[in-house]
Amino acid sequence: MQTFAEFWPFYLREHSQPLTRTLHLVGTTFSLLLILSALAVRSGRLAILAVICGYAFAWVGHFFVEHNRPATFKHPLWSFAADWKMWALALTGRLAPELRRAGVKP
């Protein structure tokens, strides 16, 4: 894969199970709330907890639901960007068409 556009369908296929996507959504949301809290109270500990929280939810989905390795291990920046893209699309109700284009049943 040479571009994010090539990576995106792969990323969606690696998140084919609804539970995996839900775990990502929950973890990413908690991470965002923790980051905002960390900024508000100037806490490095909350910032670290935000990172741990996001990855913990996501990795549970990969290891125990999808039974695959997180894309973070090979493509950390694209994976990070794709997490937020999937999060935004899910919250705005626009994820299903993207999943279908990638060959994943919504």
Secondary structure, DSSP 8 states (H G I E B T S, - for coil): --SHHHHHHHHHHTT-SHHHHHHHHHHHHHHHHHHHHHHHHT-HHHHHHHHHHHHHHHHHIIIIII-S--GGGT-HHHHHHHHHHHHHHHHTT-HHHHHHHTT---
